[in-house]
Amino acid sequence: MIDAIFEPLSYGITLRALAEITLIGIVSGAIGCWIVLYELSYSAESLAHGLFPGLVAAALIGAPLLLGGAVGILIAAILVVVAGRMAGESPDTAIAVVITSLFGAGVLMALSPDSPAGLQGLLFGDLLGTTVTDILVAAVIGSAVLVALWLLHERLLAVGFDPGSGPALGVPVGVLNLILLGLVATTILVAVQGLGNLLVAAILVGPAAAARLLTRRVWPMMLAAGAVAVTAGVAGIYASYYLKTAAGASVVIALVLCYLLAAAAAQLRDRTAAVRH
Amino acid sequence: MDAKLSDGERHRSASPGSGLRERPGRKLIEALDLAIGYDGRPVLSEVRFEAWYGSRIGLLGPNGGGKTTLFRALLGELKPLSGSLTVEGASATVPQSDRSRLDYPVTCLDVATMGALARLRWWQRPTRGDRAKAAEALGTVGMGDRADDSFGDLSGGQRQRVLIARALTAEADLLLLDEPYTGLDSKSAKRLDRLIEELAGDGRTVMIATHDVEQAQGWDRVLCLNRTQIAFGPPDDVLDRKVLEATYGGHIVEIPGEPGHGVLPPHHHDHEDPVHRDPAHGELP
């Protein structure tokens, strides 16, 4: 049993993957709470898909993925705004059209004959390919996101509770929403390298959604979300080691299981509370 | 937050003849030929009134009559299109409690503490002192023993008092209450009456948007709005059939046995029925 726990740790690959998923889990858990409370899940997933051509382009020309992703996410954001204005469509429609177009463009580029191997890592993540540099980058950017969240905590709390009172409280609601989206985008840039374009939304939304079912205050919700994300991440990597499954997908399955467990626990709690009354 | 919106010369006018002489305070609000609206088109115009510290002002008018627009101007969110509006102090809004998010993970103390943000620079976070002040404000509104309870677990009247505590933590001189009696049972409504009286007694000005003419008769001033200012003054002088018809567009129901004052607009709602919610109430124009 003990061996089963320590054996994977003797490999640098698994150690680095565990370090990366732990960092991603802590940051995603924290910002995921605001994504859930501000109902930004759709935006977060769209941002993740929209940066795909940026990642592919960076991989094709050999530029850092982080840079490609950042450029991709900026272009996606601008296009969403422009499409929303031009077509007179509802924001939902504009986002859907722009993001699927961008994703399609990324896939076209990725399937061209010149594309290097390993592009599927961009779609499904490459946790086991994590380098020490990746971990350092995730640590630095992740810490910056956490500090920003700590500084903005009370304002995010107040505006999420009652956006209408923002101006009276001296909080510029539009600016705060933009900053929050920027922090979400930054977190996606870091997390997408581990979990890939298609799976990254799971770690942003899943743990926070699970934590929301179990907690009634924001700080405990953040701690619980971080704990769920890290637990599922570690469990997923162990599963991938022993069951020879894809690391990113295993993490996502573990996240879904955690959410189902939380939902069951919340149901049980509410039923027992109802019985007592 | 000193919301000075005056874009014209500030005038000093003599205090009006009646009403507030028993509370000789400083002037808090002065509106001079004020017009406000959106995209350059006025929603509300010809507004002229003054308010002193420590007064209760009823704001009467139909939906779309400009009550919410006036609130937004008093909060500094809307600039005058013409004329001037001066508010010599901080203002805070108390929104309708049935519109707040009940599933949001906050305690009463968290909500009351949010008011402190109004006094802080953008990089400052509320301190322990601010939380103490918020706890004190909860005590003032009679919610001191519920500080650690979830906001969503409270009744409508209790949520309202917590939102008033938030305004007190902001150290607001002017409290803007939007349809505060909507959905309250008669006990909660009486309790809110007392609280408003106490707040005014402490020198705060409370402005209450309401459809309830009867209620407004107990306050110091009424301001009747229907796209323009219909009337302003002590309720006994102002509230007659003519004014109410101009305010509510002529659809007035007269209560038998109370000639003159017992006139109610069609929107009057039943305080005995806490479940009753009229979705049309208090909508933005």
Interface residues (C-beta under 8 A of the other chain):
Chain A: L37 L151 H153 E154 R155 L157 A158 G160 F161 D162 G164 S165 P167 A168 L169 G170 V171 R212 T215 R216 R217 V218 M221
Chain B: M1 L75 G76 E77 S91 A92 T93 P95 S100 R101 Y104 P105 V106 T107 D110 V111 T113 M114 G115 L117 A118 L120 W122 W123 R125 P126 S150 R166 A170
